[in-house]
Every structure is written in structure tokens, then in C-alpha cells.
Amino acid sequence: MLDPESRPRLRIAPLLRLLHDRGIDWVLSGSTVLAIHGAQLEPNDLDVVPDLDALNLRRLAGVLAELGAVPAYLPAWSKTMTLRQCREWVPELPTAEHLDHLFVTRLGMLDIPPELTGSFAQLRPGATLLELAGIPVWVCDPEEVLRRLPERPQPKDVERAAQYGAVRDALRRDRAPSGLARFAAAAECGRPQRTRGSALAVRVDAEQPVVVASAAGREFKAVTIVRSSKRKCDSRIAAKPSSSPSTRVLSAVSGSAVMSPST
């Protein structure tokens, strides 16, 4: 059994792979989102905001069991469980309330806040699909993270204040995820990196054009694919058209449609 007082290092690549392979519907929140947008900080945990559908929660409970998860013992938190309760906790009750904990797992710290940082229903519409360590992940709008910082900052928030400010300033200039390259390497989960032209970031809006972005190293190039089959692109990248924006986006993420140099 894992120790509820331990704080293992986050192994983000295999954790993302497990969530993906088990079909968990979720949105990424927390400090990892800010790191994706250029904050120079090291996330201590992965913030998973799950869809509260009953089947999805059952799958998530199964992931926790697979990870040997136990709630982290947080004596300074007013709503904490006792050390004994943490050790005796089991994931068999798949409800939002029962899964609402910071967990110690064999792949590092995993935080499941169904409502605290914004619910799935609130975060998903403004989220962007990014490829992290070879895995497509819905990442919430960084503004959602910044505006939900606690009024009484935790010690870590005081230490990170300058980085929060830097992300705010960067978002005013450019919404591109400037820290995405940090998460491109996928060696931990044994998957090769995508080639320069592959789609790394997409955003879907039913009423607006689809925006597809490709990151090559630290460069970030964007393409807008309009709802017709015509293409609008910059001088470096184009996208193969398909029958509908949603199909095009999904195939780009899967790799069956690729981003390629324009002519």
C-alpha cells in the first residue's frame, strides 16, 4: 500500500496514457495548464476534472484502483481525512464526492476536483485539444485557472506569483501555448514523437472556423480551416481538407490526416 504522507514525483506521460487508454473523459486544469502556457514551474500533480457521467466515474474509479491510489494525508486542510481513513479508503464508490481528493498514486500525485477549479461542464466548452507526451488532452482555458486562484494564496501560490503574472502578460500578446514543447517528448510512455508537420493543437467550435496549430520545437504556426473545403493558411503550413470540421480535427489528432508544408 502507498503511504498517504508520501509525495511521489509526477510521471505525467504514463499517467496521461493510462487515462487515455481507459477512456476517461476529462479536462486538464491546474498548474500544468499554466506550464503549457509558458509558466516556469514544475507541476506537483495532475489536475483531472472529470465528466460526472456515472459510467465515466466508474471508469475513473477503476483507474484509481489500478494505480493503487490512496488519498493524500493533508493535516493542514480543514476537510482532511484522518491518516487511518486515508489508508482505509477504497475507490469502489464511484461518486464525485467520494473521488474528490488529492491522491498518492504509483505514477505520482493525481488531483480530482469535480467542482473546485470549475466543473467539466464549465471548462470543456472553452478547452483546447493539445497533444501532451503523445496523448491528445483537453486543456482548459488558462484564464479559468488564473481567475480561480484562492483569495488567500497558499505558500506555493506566493512563490509562483511572478509566473502567474508572466502568463497573464503573455496571454494578452498571444494565446499560443508557448510551453507546449516541454511536453512533446514521449520517451516515458514509449511512443515516438510526431514529425514536424503533425497536428499538435486543435480547438473546436460548432459555430466558428476550426483552428489547428502545429508546434515544431519552440515555433508555433497556426492554420484556420474554414467550414468549406477551402483552406486559409500561413506561408509555412497547410492542412488537408476533409468532409467536415469535426472529422478533420479528429483525424488530425489521430494522425490519419497530417499537417504538411504548403506549396
URFENKA-V536766 format. One record per backbone hydrogen bond with DSSP energy under -1.0 kcal/mol. NH is the residue of the N-H (numbers start at 1). CO is the residue of the C=O. If there is no record, write none. Layout:
nh->NH co->CO
nh->NH co->CO
This chain:
nh->6 co->3
nh->11 co->107
nh->15 co->11
nh->16 co->12
nh->17 co->13
nh->18 co->14
nh->19 co->15
nh->20 co->16
nh->21 co->17
nh->22 co->18
nh->23 co->20
nh->24 co->19
nh->27 co->49
nh->28 co->138
nh->29 co->47
nh->33 co->30
nh->35 co->31
nh->36 co->32
nh->37 co->33
nh->38 co->35
nh->39 co->34
nh->41 co->39
nh->46 co->109
nh->48 co->111
nh->49 co->27
nh->51 co->25
nh->57 co->53
nh->58 co->54
nh->59 co->55
nh->60 co->56
nh->61 co->57
nh->62 co->58
nh->63 co->59
nh->64 co->60
nh->65 co->61
nh->66 co->62
nh->67 co->63
nh->68 co->65
nh->69 co->64
nh->70 co->104
nh->72 co->102
nh->73 co->4
nh->77 co->74
nh->80 co->77
nh->86 co->82
nh->87 co->83
nh->88 co->84
nh->95 co->93
nh->99 co->95
nh->101 co->99
nh->103 co->110
nh->104 co->70
nh->106 co->67
nh->108 co->105
nh->110 co->103
nh->111 co->46
nh->112 co->101
nh->118 co->115
nh->123 co->119
nh->124 co->120
nh->127 co->124
nh->128 co->139
nh->129 co->202
nh->130 co->137
nh->131 co->200
nh->132 co->135
nh->133 co->183
nh->135 co->132
nh->137 co->130
nh->139 co->128
nh->140 co->28
nh->144 co->141
nh->146 co->142
nh->147 co->143
nh->149 co->146
nh->158 co->154
nh->159 co->155
nh->160 co->156
nh->164 co->160
nh->165 co->161
nh->166 co->162
nh->167 co->163
nh->168 co->164
nh->169 co->165
nh->170 co->166
nh->171 co->167
nh->172 co->168
nh->174 co->170
nh->178 co->176
nh->179 co->36
nh->180 co->177
nh->182 co->179
nh->183 co->180
nh->184 co->181
nh->190 co->187
nh->191 co->186
nh->198 co->195
nh->200 co->213
nh->201 co->213
nh->202 co->129
nh->203 co->211
nh->210 co->225
nh->211 co->203
nh->212 co->223
nh->213 co->201
nh->214 co->221
nh->216 co->219
nh->219 co->216
nh->221 co->214
nh->223 co->212
nh->224 co->232
nh->225 co->210
nh->232 co->224
nh->238 co->260
nh->248 co->244
nh->249 co->245
nh->250 co->246
nh->251 co->247
nh->252 co->248
nh->253 co->249
nh->254 co->250
nh->255 co->251
nh->256 co->251
nh->257 co->251
nh->260 co->238
